Every structure is written in C-alpha cells, then in structure tokens.
Amino acid sequence: MSPQTAGCQEGQKAACPGHVLALSFADPRAGGWQGRALLQKRLLSGTIPLEGFAVHRARHLGVWMFLAVGLAILLSACQREAPSVPVTILADGKAVQVAVPGGTVRDALAAAGVSVGGLDRVRPDLWEELQPGLQIRVVRVQEVEEVQRRSIPFERRVLRSEALPDGESRLVQLGQEGEEEIVYKVVLEDGVETQRLEVSRKVVRPVVHEVLAVGVRGNLPSVPITGTIAYISGGNAWMMRAESGGRRPLTSAGDLDGRVFDLSPDGRWLLFSRMVTDTASSALNSLWVVGTTVVGEEAWPLGIEGVLHAQWDQAAARIAYTTAERSQGSPGWKARNDLWVAEVRLPSPHVTPTLSQPVVTPTLVTAQMPGGAYPWWGTALAWSPDGKHIAYGTANSVGVIRLDTG
C-alpha cells in the first residue's frame, strides 16, 4: 500500500485510489474485470500517482520471485536420488555386491545383469523388498535325461528229466546274460544331482537261463503205448510215443502255467500257455505251439495273450479260445467270457515249406457269452467233429454256438 493510502479513513477506502490499487493486486477476484477497468481508468486520468503504482508493483514482483525460488528448491529436493541399498547376489559360483536404489529382488538381479531361467530358484522370492545387507541366492536347476544299460544275470535252472538215468546230468542250455536299457530324468541344482526318477525300462537283449537236466528215470520198465501222450512235469511239456521209455521234453524253461495244454488230433502239434515273466506286462499268459515230430524243435509264440481255455479243431487248422485279464482279488483273474476263433498256418516242410513261423488270423465270434453267477471263472470250450459248432460251459450253464451264424 502506498503512503497516500496509509492515512485513509475507514469510510474513505472505496474512494481512495491507493486502496483500489492494493485490492486489485492483492486479490484480482475481489475487483474482477471491473477492478482492472477502474485501475486503468484512474491511471490514465492521473487520479493515481504513478510513484504509488510502482511501489505496489515492486512489492508483488517480490512475492512472485519468492514463490518461484521456493518451488525450485522443492523440485530439487524431489529429484534428489534416494539412498542406495547394498545387497549381495550369489549365483553361478560367484558373489557379486551391488548397490541399487531400493526396489525388489527382481530389480537387484536386473541391475547386476543376472538372468533367471524357467526352472531356476531364487531366495528370497523375486517380489521381496530389498533390505540393506540382503543375500540373494540363485540356484541353477537343470533337468537332463540319462540312459543306462545294465546286465541281467541268468539263473541256473534244474530240469528233472525222465529221459536220463538216475544220477546223470546234462547241460541242456548255456546261460547268457541279458541287457536292459533304463532311462532316468536327473535333476541338477548348481551342477549337483538332487533327484533321479526312472522314466522307462526295456529289455534290449533277453536273458537266457542255464538249464541243467538231472536224470530221474528210475528203474521202471518201458511199456508200449499207442499214439502220442503229452503231459506236464516240472513246468515243462513232455511227450512219449510208441513206448514209455522214449519220453522226451518239448520245453525246458519250466514256465508252463497249465491253463492251456492241448495236443492236436493228429498228435503233431502241442498247444500250450506260458507264464509272462515280464513285470511290466499285465497279460495273464501267452499262447505257444510246438511240434512233436522232430527232436529239439523250437516252440513258437502265436501272439495271443491272456488265454483261459483253448482247443484245436479236428484238422489242426483252427483254434477256439477265450480270454481273461489279471485282477487283484481271488482267483487272480477275471474272465471276459468272449469267444475267438483263429486260423493258424504252421510251418511244415511238406505243407507250407515257405513259412518260417506260424501265421495267425484271429476273429471275434462273440464278445460276451452268458456268465451266470460266477462270470470270472471263464468258459470251457469244445469243437464239434465237423468244426461247425462250439460247445461252451460256464459255472452254471452250457450251450452251443453255431459259427456261421454266431
């Protein structure tokens, strides 16, 4: 306010040019555009001394300069860097010390140029806030596949042979170690193995067990017989033809399970089932055939598994069979009560000289036969002499199925 306004009376403030000027500068909203017009009018008319106007303008310029300096100081304080937080990063066998302006563990790793893989573990977690002196550990995690091969030792199996005199022994089959391939998934943490899981296992070379035959013939005299007799002894198939003294083994592994054991009507082929020793298989057994006319003839697998009952037809050209699956409860299997008929072409030097192994063509006749109250026991089968019908029997029922109509 100028000296002219200092002595104004209270009632004269409205007419005092100094007051009008002070109000206009101090609060432009008080006078608004009318106050600015009045100020301009009085300046032009000379009613307001110019020296008083200069004094008031200088005062207001000082206030604005003070505000500008304060604002600059405030902005400078806001832009001042926050204090750095020292942390230690342990990764890849090294300890790196860095100082970062706060933030999270992720920010510290980024500032140090340490990358984190998808399997890697970070402690503390990436979202944790940084604290002075914090140790951050990065554990490098890898998953690798490892393949190992292991030998499978063979066993010595003793075969009680009625073809040898008492006390005599003979090496029937040399033993040979097998080989299996095992695939592992190995977990490494900072290069150190922490976990090993088996992914798969397969036999690349089957084991051959040693077989030693020990004579148990005894002193019984040989008697003549008509035709061919096949029987199981010590888990192996045996046969005799013409006389009892000429008995000989057809198999030597000792793994017949006895569920299927059927000699063809002409006595030339024996159908039998073997136990499945592969622990990875869920099959109940497997179906095989062996010839009886040639000494030492090889047995052939037919590619059929899980067989409860099977039988040759009269021409030894077809096999009727029914299947089952393993179960945990008694009796250890559950019958499917189905009926299959398989055509079998067997290698024979006179009939099929070009075949090196059997050719089997199975056909499903019926998927479910009446099972009655005890369906898990399965179904017994029998061919009709003309090969057109199959009789079946379950625990509480019997019936006949005609093959051309089902």
KEKOL-289578 format. One record per residue (C-alpha): x, y, z; residue number from 0. Coordinates in Angstrom, 3 decimals. Layout:
<recs>
rec x X | y Y | z Z | num NUM
...
</recs>
This chain:
<recs>
rec x 0.000 | y 0.000 | z 0.000 | num 0
rec x 1.346 | y 3.466 | z -0.926 | num 1
rec x 1.873 | y 6.383 | z 1.556 | num 2
rec x -1.274 | y 8.005 | z 0.167 | num 3
rec x -3.402 | y 5.101 | z 1.424 | num 4
rec x -1.820 | y 4.857 | z 4.863 | num 5
rec x -3.852 | y 7.701 | z 6.212 | num 6
rec x -7.173 | y 6.838 | z 4.634 | num 7
rec x -10.102 | y 6.630 | z 6.888 | num 8
rec x -12.232 | y 3.535 | z 7.084 | num 9
rec x -15.126 | y 5.212 | z 5.343 | num 10
rec x -12.874 | y 6.546 | z 2.572 | num 11
rec x -11.404 | y 3.241 | z 1.408 | num 12
rec x -13.787 | y 2.981 | z -1.512 | num 13
rec x -12.770 | y 6.402 | z -2.822 | num 14
rec x -9.083 | y 6.090 | z -2.065 | num 15
rec x -7.145 | y 5.299 | z -5.236 | num 16
rec x -4.413 | y 3.522 | z -3.281 | num 17
rec x -6.926 | y 1.074 | z -1.793 | num 18
rec x -8.387 | y 0.323 | z -5.176 | num 19
rec x -4.895 | y -0.388 | z -6.466 | num 20
rec x -3.982 | y -2.611 | z -3.487 | num 21
rec x -7.192 | y -4.630 | z -3.781 | num 22
rec x -6.667 | y -5.148 | z -7.447 | num 23
rec x -3.128 | y -6.545 | z -6.933 | num 24
rec x -3.769 | y -8.431 | z -3.721 | num 25
rec x -6.841 | y -10.318 | z -4.899 | num 26
rec x -7.810 | y -9.962 | z -8.525 | num 27
rec x -11.061 | y -11.858 | z -7.802 | num 28
rec x -12.165 | y -9.020 | z -5.437 | num 29
rec x -12.315 | y -6.463 | z -8.250 | num 30
rec x -12.600 | y -8.782 | z -11.221 | num 31
rec x -12.647 | y -7.139 | z -14.598 | num 32
rec x -14.394 | y -4.122 | z -13.085 | num 33
rec x -11.463 | y -3.554 | z -10.691 | num 34
rec x -8.952 | y -3.773 | z -13.531 | num 35
rec x -11.005 | y -1.323 | z -15.622 | num 36
rec x -11.215 | y 1.105 | z -12.752 | num 37
rec x -7.477 | y 0.842 | z -12.174 | num 38
rec x -6.764 | y 1.501 | z -15.810 | num 39
rec x -9.168 | y 4.444 | z -15.840 | num 40
rec x -7.616 | y 6.089 | z -12.798 | num 41
rec x -4.086 | y 5.567 | z -14.072 | num 42
rec x -4.991 | y 7.249 | z -17.327 | num 43
rec x -6.881 | y 10.064 | z -15.645 | num 44
rec x -3.990 | y 10.761 | z -13.287 | num 45
rec x -6.005 | y 10.236 | z -10.133 | num 46
rec x -3.498 | y 7.569 | z -9.002 | num 47
rec x 0.079 | y 8.725 | z -8.598 | num 48
rec x 2.472 | y 6.697 | z -10.770 | num 49
rec x 5.021 | y 6.501 | z -7.995 | num 50
rec x 2.491 | y 4.698 | z -5.829 | num 51
rec x 1.780 | y 2.237 | z -8.629 | num 52
rec x 5.477 | y 1.449 | z -8.996 | num 53
rec x 5.802 | y 0.745 | z -5.293 | num 54
rec x 2.925 | y -1.729 | z -5.342 | num 55
rec x 4.181 | y -3.466 | z -8.480 | num 56
rec x 7.617 | y -3.947 | z -6.959 | num 57
rec x 6.131 | y -5.497 | z -3.857 | num 58
rec x 4.110 | y -8.016 | z -5.850 | num 59
rec x 7.039 | y -8.904 | z -8.040 | num 60
rec x 8.998 | y -9.731 | z -4.888 | num 61
rec x 6.277 | y -12.094 | z -3.692 | num 62
rec x 6.263 | y -13.965 | z -7.041 | num 63
rec x 10.015 | y -14.272 | z -7.039 | num 64
rec x 9.918 | y -15.709 | z -3.536 | num 65
rec x 7.360 | y -18.300 | z -4.621 | num 66
rec x 9.408 | y -19.235 | z -7.684 | num 67
rec x 12.554 | y -19.769 | z -5.628 | num 68
rec x 10.653 | y -21.971 | z -3.126 | num 69
rec x 9.185 | y -24.071 | z -5.907 | num 70
rec x 12.634 | y -24.600 | z -7.441 | num 71
rec x 14.020 | y -25.723 | z -4.089 | num 72
rec x 11.106 | y -28.157 | z -3.658 | num 73
rec x 11.597 | y -29.678 | z -7.119 | num 74
rec x 15.288 | y -30.051 | z -6.482 | num 75
rec x 14.586 | y -31.956 | z -3.271 | num 76
rec x 12.159 | y -34.274 | z -5.058 | num 77
rec x 14.722 | y -35.069 | z -7.750 | num 78
rec x 17.431 | y -35.907 | z -5.261 | num 79
rec x 18.389 | y -39.611 | z -5.514 | num 80
rec x 17.224 | y -41.996 | z -2.802 | num 81
rec x 19.972 | y -43.670 | z -0.775 | num 82
rec x 21.338 | y -46.913 | z -2.346 | num 83
rec x 20.673 | y -50.330 | z -0.775 | num 84
rec x 23.710 | y -52.661 | z -0.729 | num 85
rec x 22.921 | y -56.358 | z -1.446 | num 86
rec x 24.959 | y -59.476 | z -2.270 | num 87
rec x 23.982 | y -61.807 | z -5.130 | num 88
rec x 25.214 | y -65.426 | z -5.033 | num 89
rec x 24.900 | y -67.030 | z -8.472 | num 90
rec x 26.942 | y -69.258 | z -10.782 | num 91
rec x 29.595 | y -69.822 | z -8.124 | num 92
rec x 30.257 | y -66.098 | z -7.651 | num 93
rec x 29.338 | y -63.460 | z -5.073 | num 94
rec x 28.509 | y -60.064 | z -6.566 | num 95
rec x 27.887 | y -56.987 | z -4.430 | num 96
rec x 25.678 | y -54.277 | z -5.906 | num 97
rec x 24.012 | y -51.126 | z -4.613 | num 98
rec x 20.574 | y -50.343 | z -6.006 | num 99
rec x 18.157 | y -47.513 | z -5.174 | num 100
rec x 15.607 | y -49.722 | z -3.441 | num 101
rec x 13.042 | y -51.903 | z -5.205 | num 102
rec x 12.639 | y -55.697 | z -5.217 | num 103
rec x 14.881 | y -58.729 | z -5.622 | num 104
rec x 13.964 | y -58.780 | z -9.324 | num 105
rec x 15.274 | y -55.200 | z -9.682 | num 106
rec x 18.569 | y -56.113 | z -7.993 | num 107
rec x 19.102 | y -59.090 | z -10.315 | num 108
rec x 18.348 | y -56.946 | z -13.343 | num 109
rec x 20.798 | y -54.270 | z -12.154 | num 110
rec x 23.524 | y -56.914 | z -11.740 | num 111
rec x 22.771 | y -58.494 | z -15.140 | num 112
rec x 21.867 | y -61.876 | z -13.634 | num 113
rec x 19.246 | y -63.754 | z -15.670 | num 114
rec x 16.865 | y -66.319 | z -14.151 | num 115
rec x 15.797 | y -69.438 | z -16.090 | num 116
rec x 12.376 | y -71.054 | z -16.016 | num 117
rec x 13.490 | y -73.830 | z -13.632 | num 118
rec x 15.873 | y -71.732 | z -11.508 | num 119
rec x 15.032 | y -70.992 | z -7.873 | num 120
rec x 15.595 | y -67.581 | z -6.231 | num 121
rec x 15.684 | y -66.952 | z -2.498 | num 122
rec x 14.213 | y -64.632 | z -1.293 | num 123
rec x 11.397 | y -64.563 | z -3.830 | num 124
rec x 11.580 | y -62.092 | z -6.706 | num 125
rec x 8.837 | y -59.879 | z -5.278 | num 126
rec x 10.511 | y -59.406 | z -1.864 | num 127
rec x 11.560 | y -55.834 | z -0.958 | num 128
rec x 15.278 | y -55.145 | z -0.673 | num 129
rec x 16.891 | y -54.655 | z 2.725 | num 130
rec x 20.453 | y -53.459 | z 3.421 | num 131
rec x 22.846 | y -56.407 | z 3.614 | num 132
rec x 20.364 | y -58.829 | z 1.991 | num 133
rec x 21.817 | y -62.002 | z 0.399 | num 134
rec x 20.105 | y -63.151 | z -2.800 | num 135
rec x 20.802 | y -66.728 | z -3.892 | num 136
rec x 20.090 | y -68.001 | z -7.403 | num 137
rec x 20.080 | y -71.810 | z -7.714 | num 138
rec x 20.521 | y -73.051 | z -11.286 | num 139
rec x 18.169 | y -76.004 | z -11.895 | num 140
rec x 18.563 | y -78.379 | z -14.849 | num 141
rec x 16.637 | y -81.473 | z -15.938 | num 142
rec x 18.640 | y -83.891 | z -18.075 | num 143
rec x 17.898 | y -87.341 | z -19.484 | num 144
rec x 20.340 | y -90.117 | z -18.717 | num 145
rec x 20.366 | y -93.550 | z -20.353 | num 146
rec x 21.997 | y -96.508 | z -18.634 | num 147
rec x 22.438 | y -100.090 | z -19.725 | num 148
rec x 22.591 | y -102.845 | z -17.169 | num 149
rec x 23.223 | y -106.544 | z -17.498 | num 150
rec x 20.594 | y -109.052 | z -16.383 | num 151
rec x 22.206 | y -112.109 | z -14.766 | num 152
rec x 20.994 | y -115.522 | z -15.844 | num 153
rec x 19.804 | y -118.219 | z -13.470 | num 154
rec x 20.663 | y -121.894 | z -13.314 | num 155
rec x 17.534 | y -123.971 | z -13.620 | num 156
rec x 17.466 | y -127.686 | z -12.878 | num 157
rec x 15.261 | y -129.804 | z -15.081 | num 158
rec x 14.191 | y -133.185 | z -13.746 | num 159
rec x 14.496 | y -135.337 | z -16.852 | num 160
rec x 12.888 | y -138.716 | z -17.181 | num 161
rec x 14.952 | y -139.207 | z -20.335 | num 162
rec x 18.134 | y -139.624 | z -18.249 | num 163
rec x 19.002 | y -142.343 | z -15.751 | num 164
rec x 19.097 | y -141.508 | z -12.073 | num 165
rec x 22.167 | y -139.503 | z -11.044 | num 166
rec x 23.058 | y -138.484 | z -14.603 | num 167
rec x 23.042 | y -134.795 | z -15.537 | num 168
rec x 23.354 | y -132.976 | z -18.808 | num 169
rec x 23.689 | y -129.283 | z -19.701 | num 170
rec x 20.718 | y -128.603 | z -21.918 | num 171
rec x 21.134 | y -124.861 | z -22.421 | num 172
rec x 24.005 | y -122.460 | z -21.838 | num 173
rec x 23.238 | y -119.384 | z -19.812 | num 174
rec x 23.656 | y -115.908 | z -21.282 | num 175
rec x 23.259 | y -112.568 | z -19.568 | num 176
rec x 20.618 | y -110.217 | z -20.884 | num 177
rec x 20.723 | y -106.443 | z -21.084 | num 178
rec x 18.197 | y -103.763 | z -20.266 | num 179
rec x 18.069 | y -100.056 | z -21.021 | num 180
rec x 16.886 | y -97.666 | z -18.315 | num 181
rec x 16.062 | y -94.007 | z -18.955 | num 182
rec x 16.274 | y -91.589 | z -15.992 | num 183
rec x 15.281 | y -87.960 | z -15.554 | num 184
rec x 18.025 | y -86.357 | z -13.449 | num 185
rec x 17.552 | y -83.036 | z -11.646 | num 186
rec x 20.708 | y -80.968 | z -11.065 | num 187
rec x 20.925 | y -77.970 | z -8.750 | num 188
rec x 24.070 | y -75.909 | z -9.314 | num 189
rec x 25.539 | y -78.956 | z -11.034 | num 190
rec x 24.818 | y -81.341 | z -8.127 | num 191
rec x 22.330 | y -84.204 | z -8.597 | num 192
rec x 19.391 | y -83.879 | z -6.223 | num 193
rec x 16.815 | y -86.189 | z -7.760 | num 194
rec x 16.687 | y -89.193 | z -10.089 | num 195
rec x 13.450 | y -90.592 | z -11.493 | num 196
rec x 13.091 | y -93.673 | z -13.685 | num 197
rec x 11.191 | y -92.812 | z -16.856 | num 198
rec x 11.266 | y -96.083 | z -18.785 | num 199
rec x 12.850 | y -99.518 | z -18.804 | num 200
rec x 13.081 | y -102.014 | z -21.653 | num 201
rec x 14.934 | y -105.235 | z -22.345 | num 202
rec x 17.267 | y -104.854 | z -25.318 | num 203
rec x 18.655 | y -108.390 | z -25.075 | num 204
rec x 16.660 | y -111.095 | z -23.293 | num 205
rec x 18.359 | y -113.237 | z -20.709 | num 206
rec x 18.904 | y -116.910 | z -21.456 | num 207
rec x 18.850 | y -119.062 | z -18.350 | num 208
rec x 21.124 | y -122.039 | z -17.945 | num 209
rec x 19.243 | y -125.355 | z -17.937 | num 210
rec x 20.736 | y -128.460 | z -16.357 | num 211
rec x 18.893 | y -131.738 | z -16.847 | num 212
rec x 19.103 | y -134.252 | z -13.998 | num 213
rec x 18.032 | y -137.819 | z -14.608 | num 214
rec x 15.069 | y -139.227 | z -12.658 | num 215
rec x 14.169 | y -142.125 | z -14.919 | num 216
rec x 14.317 | y -144.773 | z -12.228 | num 217
rec x 14.170 | y -148.465 | z -12.902 | num 218
rec x 10.620 | y -148.721 | z -14.250 | num 219
rec x 10.461 | y -150.907 | z -17.343 | num 220
rec x 9.368 | y -149.383 | z -20.640 | num 221
rec x 5.893 | y -150.333 | z -21.830 | num 222
rec x 4.468 | y -149.950 | z -25.328 | num 223
rec x 1.818 | y -147.321 | z -25.996 | num 224
rec x -0.389 | y -146.445 | z -28.934 | num 225
rec x -0.320 | y -142.917 | z -30.325 | num 226
rec x 1.228 | y -139.905 | z -28.605 | num 227
rec x 0.959 | y -138.831 | z -24.983 | num 228
rec x 1.781 | y -135.270 | z -23.839 | num 229
rec x 1.999 | y -134.211 | z -20.194 | num 230
rec x 3.467 | y -131.542 | z -17.890 | num 231
rec x 6.290 | y -132.302 | z -15.491 | num 232
rec x 8.310 | y -129.737 | z -13.593 | num 233
rec x 6.697 | y -126.860 | z -15.506 | num 234
rec x 7.743 | y -128.340 | z -18.862 | num 235
rec x 5.946 | y -130.170 | z -21.645 | num 236
rec x 6.891 | y -133.817 | z -22.171 | num 237
rec x 5.812 | y -136.395 | z -24.679 | num 238
rec x 6.135 | y -140.118 | z -25.347 | num 239
rec x 5.314 | y -142.031 | z -28.489 | num 240
rec x 5.273 | y -145.780 | z -29.163 | num 241
rec x 6.726 | y -146.673 | z -25.757 | num 242
rec x 7.113 | y -145.076 | z -22.331 | num 243
rec x 10.876 | y -145.393 | z -22.416 | num 244
rec x 11.088 | y -142.942 | z -25.312 | num 245
rec x 9.759 | y -139.932 | z -23.393 | num 246
rec x 11.455 | y -136.608 | z -24.046 | num 247
rec x 10.937 | y -132.924 | z -23.129 | num 248
rec x 9.393 | y -130.459 | z -25.563 | num 249
rec x 10.256 | y -127.352 | z -23.495 | num 250
rec x 12.953 | y -126.610 | z -20.960 | num 251
rec x 12.151 | y -123.198 | z -19.434 | num 252
rec x 9.830 | y -124.595 | z -16.748 | num 253
rec x 7.257 | y -121.799 | z -17.245 | num 254
rec x 4.090 | y -123.588 | z -18.377 | num 255
rec x 1.072 | y -122.402 | z -16.351 | num 256
rec x -1.189 | y -125.355 | z -17.300 | num 257
rec x -4.211 | y -123.256 | z -18.337 | num 258
rec x -3.880 | y -124.356 | z -21.968 | num 259
rec x -2.412 | y -127.770 | z -22.846 | num 260
rec x -3.946 | y -129.389 | z -25.918 | num 261
rec x -2.447 | y -131.894 | z -28.348 | num 262
rec x -3.735 | y -131.728 | z -31.922 | num 263
rec x -5.878 | y -134.710 | z -33.037 | num 264
rec x -3.070 | y -135.951 | z -35.302 | num 265
rec x -0.545 | y -135.685 | z -32.438 | num 266
rec x 1.817 | y -133.453 | z -34.441 | num 267
rec x 1.311 | y -130.112 | z -32.607 | num 268
rec x 1.037 | y -129.184 | z -28.954 | num 269
rec x -0.803 | y -126.012 | z -27.940 | num 270
rec x 0.164 | y -124.635 | z -24.517 | num 271
rec x 0.301 | y -121.453 | z -22.442 | num 272
rec x 3.298 | y -119.903 | z -20.716 | num 273
rec x 3.552 | y -117.560 | z -17.760 | num 274
rec x 4.515 | y -113.965 | z -18.557 | num 275
rec x 7.656 | y -113.175 | z -16.567 | num 276
rec x 7.924 | y -109.536 | z -17.688 | num 277
rec x 6.870 | y -107.473 | z -14.668 | num 278
rec x 5.897 | y -104.555 | z -16.909 | num 279
rec x 3.257 | y -106.665 | z -18.705 | num 280
rec x -0.281 | y -107.055 | z -17.378 | num 281
rec x -1.008 | y -110.130 | z -19.524 | num 282
rec x -2.152 | y -113.274 | z -17.768 | num 283
rec x -0.107 | y -115.576 | z -20.020 | num 284
rec x 0.829 | y -116.156 | z -23.668 | num 285
rec x -0.150 | y -118.873 | z -26.157 | num 286
rec x 2.512 | y -121.051 | z -27.827 | num 287
rec x 2.769 | y -124.050 | z -30.143 | num 288
rec x 5.499 | y -126.663 | z -30.585 | num 289
rec x 5.881 | y -129.577 | z -32.964 | num 290
rec x 6.279 | y -133.139 | z -31.663 | num 291
rec x 7.699 | y -134.933 | z -34.701 | num 292
rec x 11.253 | y -133.517 | z -34.706 | num 293
rec x 13.530 | y -133.794 | z -31.680 | num 294
rec x 14.593 | y -130.367 | z -30.406 | num 295
rec x 12.035 | y -128.463 | z -32.478 | num 296
rec x 11.629 | y -124.826 | z -31.482 | num 297
rec x 8.444 | y -123.576 | z -29.812 | num 298
rec x 6.643 | y -120.662 | z -31.481 | num 299
rec x 4.620 | y -117.823 | z -29.896 | num 300
rec x 1.231 | y -117.210 | z -31.529 | num 301
rec x 0.915 | y -113.558 | z -30.463 | num 302
rec x -2.156 | y -114.220 | z -28.305 | num 303
rec x -2.178 | y -113.301 | z -24.606 | num 304
rec x -4.442 | y -113.781 | z -21.609 | num 305
rec x -5.935 | y -117.158 | z -22.586 | num 306
rec x -8.033 | y -119.219 | z -20.140 | num 307
rec x -9.120 | y -122.065 | z -22.452 | num 308
rec x -8.084 | y -123.053 | z -25.975 | num 309
rec x -8.562 | y -126.110 | z -28.201 | num 310
rec x -7.584 | y -127.357 | z -31.675 | num 311
rec x -10.231 | y -128.236 | z -34.215 | num 312
rec x -10.157 | y -131.679 | z -35.865 | num 313
rec x -7.957 | y -130.522 | z -38.751 | num 314
rec x -5.436 | y -128.659 | z -36.543 | num 315
rec x -6.106 | y -125.605 | z -38.705 | num 316
rec x -8.119 | y -123.502 | z -36.237 | num 317
rec x -8.012 | y -122.695 | z -32.543 | num 318
rec x -11.016 | y -121.713 | z -30.423 | num 319
rec x -10.135 | y -119.775 | z -27.295 | num 320
rec x -11.495 | y -117.453 | z -24.624 | num 321
rec x -9.554 | y -114.760 | z -22.739 | num 322
rec x -9.195 | y -113.171 | z -19.293 | num 323
rec x -7.357 | y -110.342 | z -17.563 | num 324
rec x -5.426 | y -110.100 | z -14.320 | num 325
rec x -7.240 | y -108.985 | z -11.160 | num 326
rec x -6.180 | y -108.292 | z -7.577 | num 327
rec x -8.742 | y -110.464 | z -5.825 | num 328
rec x -9.258 | y -114.217 | z -5.884 | num 329
rec x -8.788 | y -116.214 | z -8.086 | num 330
rec x -6.303 | y -113.737 | z -9.614 | num 331
rec x -8.054 | y -113.253 | z -12.945 | num 332
rec x -11.359 | y -112.093 | z -14.362 | num 333
rec x -12.728 | y -113.854 | z -17.416 | num 334
rec x -14.009 | y -111.841 | z -20.351 | num 335
rec x -16.243 | y -114.773 | z -21.413 | num 336
rec x -15.623 | y -113.977 | z -25.067 | num 337
rec x -15.115 | y -116.439 | z -27.925 | num 338
rec x -12.395 | y -116.207 | z -30.568 | num 339
rec x -11.545 | y -118.472 | z -33.482 | num 340
rec x -8.071 | y -118.140 | z -35.005 | num 341
rec x -6.921 | y -119.689 | z -38.263 | num 342
rec x -3.359 | y -120.988 | z -37.850 | num 343
rec x -0.922 | y -121.800 | z -40.644 | num 344
rec x 2.011 | y -123.704 | z -39.182 | num 345
rec x 5.481 | y -124.126 | z -40.733 | num 346
rec x 5.798 | y -127.595 | z -42.214 | num 347
rec x 8.422 | y -128.906 | z -44.655 | num 348
rec x 5.737 | y -130.744 | z -46.660 | num 349
rec x 2.647 | y -128.495 | z -46.409 | num 350
rec x 3.998 | y -124.929 | z -46.012 | num 351
rec x 7.734 | y -125.001 | z -46.829 | num 352
rec x 7.922 | y -121.198 | z -47.290 | num 353
rec x 6.744 | y -120.379 | z -43.753 | num 354
rec x 9.399 | y -119.733 | z -41.149 | num 355
rec x 6.929 | y -119.192 | z -38.303 | num 356
rec x 3.188 | y -119.585 | z -37.671 | num 357
rec x 0.702 | y -117.179 | z -39.264 | num 358
rec x -2.320 | y -116.500 | z -37.028 | num 359
rec x -5.555 | y -114.743 | z -38.051 | num 360
rec x -7.935 | y -114.313 | z -35.076 | num 361
rec x -11.639 | y -113.480 | z -35.435 | num 362
rec x -14.002 | y -112.448 | z -32.624 | num 363
rec x -17.112 | y -114.638 | z -32.690 | num 364
rec x -18.898 | y -113.168 | z -29.671 | num 365
rec x -17.761 | y -110.523 | z -27.172 | num 366
rec x -19.854 | y -111.817 | z -24.259 | num 367
rec x -21.315 | y -115.218 | z -23.528 | num 368
rec x -23.746 | y -115.864 | z -20.660 | num 369
rec x -21.662 | y -115.938 | z -17.495 | num 370
rec x -24.192 | y -116.768 | z -14.844 | num 371
rec x -23.444 | y -116.151 | z -11.178 | num 372
rec x -19.678 | y -116.706 | z -11.440 | num 373
rec x -18.526 | y -114.978 | z -14.647 | num 374
rec x -14.899 | y -114.553 | z -13.561 | num 375
rec x -14.171 | y -118.289 | z -13.729 | num 376
rec x -14.411 | y -118.311 | z -17.506 | num 377
rec x -15.764 | y -120.635 | z -20.151 | num 378
rec x -14.699 | y -124.137 | z -21.245 | num 379
rec x -14.862 | y -124.898 | z -24.969 | num 380
rec x -15.142 | y -127.986 | z -27.217 | num 381
rec x -15.272 | y -128.302 | z -31.012 | num 382
rec x -17.869 | y -130.387 | z -32.793 | num 383
rec x -16.404 | y -133.128 | z -35.046 | num 384
rec x -17.478 | y -131.259 | z -38.205 | num 385
rec x -15.976 | y -127.961 | z -36.987 | num 386
rec x -19.241 | y -126.026 | z -37.444 | num 387
rec x -20.231 | y -125.675 | z -33.788 | num 388
rec x -18.553 | y -124.924 | z -30.490 | num 389
rec x -19.985 | y -126.111 | z -27.208 | num 390
rec x -19.334 | y -123.988 | z -24.139 | num 391
rec x -19.764 | y -124.468 | z -20.435 | num 392
rec x -19.710 | y -121.952 | z -17.576 | num 393
rec x -20.069 | y -122.400 | z -13.827 | num 394
rec x -23.856 | y -122.806 | z -14.097 | num 395
rec x -24.775 | y -123.123 | z -17.784 | num 396
rec x -23.950 | y -124.899 | z -21.049 | num 397
rec x -24.721 | y -124.057 | z -24.660 | num 398
rec x -23.797 | y -124.416 | z -28.327 | num 399
rec x -22.737 | y -121.686 | z -30.735 | num 400
rec x -23.051 | y -122.155 | z -34.453 | num 401
rec x -20.046 | y -120.471 | z -36.094 | num 402
rec x -21.696 | y -119.454 | z -39.374 | num 403
rec x -24.496 | y -117.566 | z -37.586 | num 404
rec x -22.973 | y -116.823 | z -34.152 | num 405
</recs>
